[in-house]
Amino acid sequence: MLSFEDARNLVLAHTPTLGTERIALFDAGGRVLAEDIHALWDLPPWDNSAMDGYAVRAVDCAPGRALPVSAYLPAGATPGATLAPGAAIKIMTGAPLPAGADTIVPFEELREGENEIWLRSAPKPGAHVRCRGEDLARGALAIAAGTLLRPAEIGLLATFGKVLIPVFRRARVAILATGDELVEPGEPLAHGRIINSNAAALAAALREIGAEPLLLGIARDNEESHRRLITEGLRADALITSAGISTGDRDLVRETLLELGATEIFWKIDIKPGRPTAFFRAGATPVFCLPGNPVATLITFEELAKPALLKMMGLHRVIAPFIKGTLLEEVRKKPGRGQFLRVALEIRAGRILVRTSGDQNTGILRTLVGASGLVYLPADAAHLPVGSEVDVHVLGQLRESPPEAP
């Protein structure tokens, strides 16, 4: 049976990248840049002051020597002022460095008179001067295509006056739950029925990565319902189905996709949870067929579908890195199949400490709710004693734990 690693490689290899569009700068946060952006001019565009103080020539600055103040340069002043030898110019942060000056002396390092200053110590030549182009030279690569646009990147784009930003499109991802036993949240819950929680969870997961979820509803356990809703889902950029992909009499997803001409890339993975996972291509549309169990649904989305969808939306680094953690409790599993273990993480003294977040039965959702990470146990792992080093995929943000009480 296909390993998890091979399955993920196949998913990424068969996932296309979406087209691009230009959107307003203020809407571009969280999107992926579609074109390289080069510096339109030197940044900063001229030598300028990094502090409020006085522009001087370092050679004139003997401690205790009085320097007459000849001018004042606020932020926004036009470059072109000139400093005469033996004088000083009062200057504010960001103002252009006057010609002849090579050093800024902050207010804290001098004494001011009515029209002159006295230095307490000799400044270091070049102190507190931001040099032209020291951040980026004109023509240099500022932001590479494939970069996620965070606040820092948005600020840099604004610095160069960018108004319309080329980005990859958001993926429109259809979500289809399957099964006669399902009812939607808010509907009466009769005996033997369960609520369609997977669609809501998947929609939240898609929004979290910047994709647009399209809820198709529930495909009932008959061919007509499956064919109609899957056909609708294949019009989206990608389709995710939940349940109906195993070998039961009412598992119709695989059969329907094949009838509609989709190509099966794989069916079933040697992983727990998530063995009955399949991946298809219908033309350019990837189809992620995830298990119906809520825990398996979210874990297979996180580890297989999410990287592919991030690739679709132009991101270059799509696989969350595994980091090393130390087990605080013994772990046992049957050898022969890889497993994702739901774990709680804490950082103490720079070490990542790992313990299970509870019952690892696939039907226990609260264990995933309480998890801050997933530990991948390879197929040949059977017994990991306390203190073992394990590979951890962090879910969300991980922060240093407060010190333990003495």
Residue pairs with C-beta under 8 A, 6 or more apart in sequence:
1 268
1 269
1 270
1 275
2 10
2 266
2 268
2 269
2 270
3 269
3 270
3 271
3 338
3 379
4 269
4 270
4 271
4 303
4 338
4 376
7 266
7 269
7 271
7 277
7 279
7 304
8 303
8 304
8 307
8 319
10 265
10 266
10 279
11 265
11 279
11 286
11 288
11 304
11 305
11 307
11 308
12 307
12 308
12 311
12 318
14 265
14 279
14 281
14 286
15 286
15 308
15 309
15 311
15 312
16 284
16 286
16 312
17 168
17 311
17 312
17 314
18 168
18 169
18 171
18 237
18 312
18 313
18 314
19 168
19 169
20 34
20 35
20 166
20 167
20 168
20 169
20 314
21 166
21 167
21 169
22 164
22 165
22 166
22 167
23 31
23 164
23 165
23 167
24 163
24 164
24 165
25 154
25 157
25 158
25 162
25 163
25 164
25 165
28 149
28 154
28 157
28 165
28 167
29 149
29 150
29 151
29 154
30 148
30 149
30 210
31 148
31 149
31 165
31 167
31 168
31 170
31 210
31 313
32 146
32 147
32 148
32 149
32 167
32 168
32 313
32 314
32 315
33 143
33 144
33 145
33 146
33 147
33 148
33 149
33 153
33 165
33 166
33 167
33 314
34 145
34 166
34 167
34 168
34 314
35 145
35 166
36 141
36 143
36 144
36 145
37 141
37 142
37 143
37 156
37 157
37 160
37 162
38 139
38 140
38 141
38 142
39 136
39 137
39 138
39 139
39 140
39 141
39 142
39 160
40 138
40 160
40 161
41 138
41 160
42 132
42 133
42 136
42 137
42 138
43 133
43 135
43 136
43 159
43 160
44 130
44 131
44 132
44 133
44 134
44 135
45 132
46 79
46 96
46 97
46 132
47 96
47 97
47 129
47 130
47 131
47 132
48 94
48 95
48 96
48 97
48 129
48 130
49 55
49 73
49 91
49 92
49 93
49 94
49 95
49 97
49 104
49 128
49 129
49 130
50 93
50 104
50 128
50 129
50 130
51 93
51 104
51 106
51 128
52 91
52 92
52 93
52 106
52 107
53 90
53 91
53 104
53 105
53 106
53 107
53 109
53 110
53 128
54 67
54 69
54 88
54 89
54 90
54 91
54 104
54 105
54 107
54 110
54 117
55 73
55 83
55 88
55 89
55 90
55 91
55 97
55 98
55 101
55 103
55 104
56 67
56 83
56 88
56 89
56 101
56 102
56 103
56 104
56 105
56 123
57 83
57 85
57 86
57 100
57 101
57 102
57 103
58 102
58 103
58 122
58 123
58 124
58 125
58 126
58 127
60 67
60 85
60 86
60 87
61 67
61 103
61 105
61 119
61 122
61 123
62 119
62 122
63 119
63 120
63 121
63 122
64 118
64 119
65 118
65 119
66 113
66 116
66 117
66 118
67 86
67 87
67 88
67 116
67 117
67 118
67 119
68 86
68 87
68 88
68 115
68 116
69 87
69 88
69 89
69 90
69 115
69 116
69 117
70 83
70 84
70 87
70 88
70 89
71 81
71 89
71 90
71 98
72 89
72 90
72 91
73 81
73 89
73 90
73 91
73 92
73 95
73 96
73 98
74 92
74 95
75 92
75 93
75 94
75 95
76 94
76 95
77 95
77 96
78 96
79 96
80 96
80 99
81 89
81 96
81 98
81 99
82 98
82 99
82 100
83 89
83 98
83 99
83 100
83 101
84 100
85 100
88 105
88 116
88 117
89 98
89 101
91 97
91 98
91 104
97 104
97 129
102 125
102 126
102 129
103 123
103 124
103 125
103 126
103 127
103 128
103 129
104 123
104 127
104 128
104 129
105 117
105 119
105 123
105 127
105 128
106 128
109 119
109 120
109 121
109 123
110 117
110 118
110 119
110 120
111 117
111 118
111 120
136 142
142 156
142 160
143 149
143 153
143 156
143 157
145 314
146 314
146 315
146 316
147 153
147 316
148 315
149 157
149 165
149 167
157 165
167 314
168 312
168 313
168 314
169 237
169 313
170 210
170 211
170 212
170 313
171 206
171 211
171 212
171 237
171 238
171 309
171 312
171 313
172 211
172 212
172 214
172 236
172 237
172 238
173 206
173 211
173 212
173 213
173 214
173 236
173 237
173 238
173 239
173 240
173 309
174 214
174 216
174 232
174 233
174 234
174 235
174 236
174 238
174 239
174 240
175 199
175 202
175 203
175 206
175 213
175 214
175 215
175 216
175 240
175 242
176 216
176 217
176 218
176 219
176 229
176 230
176 233
176 239
176 240
176 241
176 242
177 196
177 198
177 199
177 217
177 218
177 219
177 241
177 242
177 243
177 292
178 218
178 219
178 220
178 221
178 226
178 241
178 242
178 243
178 244
178 252
178 253
178 292
179 218
179 219
179 220
179 221
179 243
179 244
179 250
179 292
180 220
180 221
180 250
181 192
181 193
181 194
182 193
182 194
182 195
182 196
182 218
183 189
183 190
183 193
183 194
183 195
183 196
184 195
184 196
184 217
184 218
185 195
185 196
185 197
185 200
189 195
196 218
197 294
198 242
198 243
198 290
198 292
198 294
198 297
199 215
199 242
201 294
201 297
201 298
202 213
202 240
202 242
202 297
202 298
202 301
203 213
203 215
205 298
205 301
205 302
205 306
206 212
206 213
206 309
207 213
209 306
209 309
209 310
209 313
210 313
211 309
211 313
214 233
214 236
216 229
216 232
216 233
217 229
219 225
219 226
219 229
219 230
219 241
219 244
219 252
219 253
221 244
221 250
221 252
222 252
223 252
223 256
226 244
226 252
226 253
226 256
227 256
227 259
227 260
230 239
230 241
230 253
230 256
230 257
230 260
231 260
233 239
233 241
233 287
234 260
234 262
234 282
234 283
234 285
234 287
236 285
237 285
237 312
238 285
238 286
238 287
238 288
238 308
238 309
238 312
239 282
239 285
239 286
239 287
239 288
240 287
240 288
240 289
240 290
240 301
240 305
241 253
241 287
241 288
241 289
241 290
242 290
242 291
242 292
242 297
243 251
243 253
243 291
243 292
244 250
244 251
244 252
244 253
244 289
244 292
245 251
245 253
245 254
245 267
245 276
245 277
245 278
245 289
245 290
245 291
246 276
246 291
253 278
253 289
254 264
254 267
254 278
254 289
257 264
257 280
257 282
257 287
257 289
258 264
260 282
261 282
262 280
262 281
262 282
262 287
263 280
263 281
263 282
264 278
264 279
264 280
265 279
265 280
265 281
266 278
266 279
267 278
268 275
268 276
268 277
268 278
269 275
269 277
270 337
270 338
270 379
271 277
271 337
271 338
271 339
271 340
272 337
272 338
272 339
272 340
272 362
273 291
273 293
273 295
273 296
273 299
273 300
273 340
273 362
274 290
274 291
274 296
274 299
274 300
274 303
274 304
274 340
275 291
275 337
276 291
277 288
277 289
277 290
277 291
277 296
277 300
277 304
278 289
279 286
279 287
279 288
279 289
279 304
280 286
280 287
280 289
281 287
286 308
286 312
288 300
288 301
288 304
288 305
288 308
290 296
290 297
290 300
290 301
290 305
291 297
291 300
293 362
293 363
294 365
294 368
295 342
295 362
295 363
295 364
295 365
295 367
295 368
296 362
298 368
299 340
299 368
299 374
302 374
302 393
302 395
303 340
303 374
303 393
306 318
307 318
307 319
307 320
308 318
310 318
311 318
320 393
320 394
321 393
322 376
322 391
322 392
322 393
323 352
323 391
323 392
323 394
324 352
324 389
324 390
324 391
324 392
325 343
325 345
325 352
325 353
325 354
325 373
325 375
325 389
325 390
325 391
325 392
326 351
326 352
326 353
326 354
326 387
326 388
326 389
326 390
327 354
327 355
327 384
327 385
327 386
327 387
327 388
327 389
327 390
328 353
328 354
328 355
328 386
329 355
329 356
329 386
330 383
330 384
330 385
330 386
331 341
331 356
331 375
331 377
331 383
331 384
331 388
331 390
332 382
332 383
332 384
333 339
333 377
333 381
333 382
334 382
335 379
335 380
335 381
335 382
336 379
337 379
338 376
338 377
338 378
338 379
339 376
339 377
339 381
340 374
340 375
340 376
340 377
341 356
341 360
341 374
341 375
341 376
341 377
342 356
342 357
342 358
342 360
342 367
342 368
342 370
342 371
342 374
343 354
343 355
343 356
343 357
343 371
343 372
343 373
343 374
343 375
343 392
344 354
344 355
344 356
344 357
344 370
344 371
344 372
344 373
345 352
345 353
345 354
345 372
345 373
345 392
345 394
345 398
346 352
346 353
346 401
347 353
347 398
347 399
347 400
347 401
348 400
348 401
348 404
352 392
352 398
354 373
354 375
354 390
354 392
356 367
357 367
357 368
357 370
357 371
357 372
358 364
358 366
358 367
358 370
359 367
360 367
361 367
371 395
372 394
372 395
372 396
372 398
373 392
373 393
373 394
373 395
373 398
374 392
374 393
374 395
375 390
375 391
375 392
375 393
376 390
376 391
376 393
377 384
377 390
384 390
